């Protein structure tokens, strides 16, 4: 078909909803509806009526919405009074996007992950054609997502990075260094749109480049989540990922809010996974509900693929009875060096800190808290119900 | 809402399609359509018209389909002649299922995996209500899938097991032994509906039990794929999985056909992954297209989670430069025993065979073919383009 793979968008549309339980489907109702609309000179786009339903929805031009509602209210005056027709009203500021796809489900899934829920959706299989009605202010985001799925356009992933200390700044440099490769190999454009620490945040809707340190130094404003969520909404950024490279006990409390605002989460911060089991489980429920993911492979075993492997074994029904290993690179380094070298303990701890082996606060390592956290994280992957205090 | 979570099904429906490019959307066309249907006494269910479209589809009772088409053809006689309306026709033997869900995308995904593509689909977000029009002969399957997703009904996975030698029969026993546990823990009912080897097959739509050996012995008929595909279609089995526990070079050629018929594949058979790269890639394309999976973790490293771990590392951008290990349990056993015990080589090989350590044909191990296959499988996971002959 010549129209294959064309995306068409009409803006400034409105939906007129006509609701009447057990009323539609009677012979002649639909012709009364469309006669009334014709009489009022209303041009009708998408029509959606369900067989087992409470109503019919028709898409009209925004400037005709009021006329359409009035003409229907007049035609069904009697039925509105008696309550057979419960209500007739319009929803403005809508756009409709039409597309041809054989993978509609994938598009719907991507839209859902980006918190876009079409007000109306209809598909006719024979033509592979789908019409989606969404808010006017979501249409750019929808278009980007649809183009990525249909035309294989490079997918842009928008990153918000929190924490730019040792781990955080290394990751930023790695992302910038490998962005060209990643785009070529995976057709994914990793765009860093915000860099923050616990106090400040700096935005860049075009994406940060190698001069990010200057921008962080001179461009930062106070870090409020409201500003951040406002920023991503205004710019209709799709595919949002929060990367938490802090070791902050406070910041992790925001994870559920991020998920509800459409973010996936990647975290080197172990704290969330060691919060009381109720919070641990609630976040997973929130993730499920919002179709978002929370990845934290580096929490235990650093670069080794430990958590995923254990999860996989557990999920496939293996009974894991014992996990053996050295769970602290920093303690290994410190004790190994202290036992063979003639240096003060504090010197060696300082050295481990400088090499980036320890947590930002090395007392977390020395007290055993860090090892305890790692063991708790693994235990919970095995569905054991343990707490940090154990 | 009181109607939440109710699934409603109407059978014996037909769709009347009205197609006319650049014609619909003109003021008054819809009222002509519905007036004509009203005049003919046709009751209309689902209506779906797209804004950017070629047509309008309305659902009617099957026995009124002909009347509906005739009335529209009469009303639009002039436009049909001039070609503005290209065609008006009906599709019979349909059913419509109505449901309320906040996870429509998941249902659509499950339907798609089961090769069910609704002819018409419409969703009104405000009510969370979806109507799907499907073939009458798919409606039971659709109902099962929808009930699993909406009501959390136990999900039945229908298994077709090919190969009931050493590995195959052990797996059958394991499935039967653990089916109660799996149903409790995962809410999945593993149902073995067919057991085959290269020559024979026996069906059991109720699912095999502990007497499967008798049934295989006495109930088998010649193994033809046509019979099998006919059997699963007739019974509208959802969630089909082929389990290949043969070491057959011929049987693997059927994998693409199974995928096209809606099967996921689980295989201990290594052969497919060592076929020429073109076939290797084509199967993966077919899998992608059909949203099916092909799992073969036991191909290398038996029960160790090797393939998945390597895949994971590779996908996350790690550069894997070397994999070291012992790639043959059978050769290890044979040589270790031969070097310390005073036995004939053939005795020890026989012993390894009896213990189930070797391939069905131990020459595959001794010739090095088996190790070569394993290495090739790993190499291809890393996107290397190697052939078995290398």
Interface residues (C-beta under 8 A of the other chain):
Chain A: X8 X10 X13 X17 X25 X26 X27 X28 X30 X31 X33 X34 X35 X37 X38 X41 X42 X43 X44 X45 X46 X47 X48 X49 X50 X51 X52 X53 X54 X55 X56 X57 X59 X96 X98 X104 X105 X108 X109 X112 X117 X118 X119 X120 X121 X122 X123 X124 X125 X126 X127 X129 X131 X178 X182 X303 X305 X308 X309 X312 X313 X317
Chain B: X8 X10 X13 X17 X25 X26 X27 X28 X30 X31 X33 X34 X35 X37 X38 X41 X42 X43 X44 X45 X46 X47 X48 X49 X50 X51 X52 X53 X54 X55 X56 X57 X59 X96 X98 X104 X105 X108 X109 X112 X117 X118 X119 X120 X121 X122 X123 X124 X125 X126 X127 X129 X131 X178 X182 X305 X308 X309 X312 X313 X317 X318
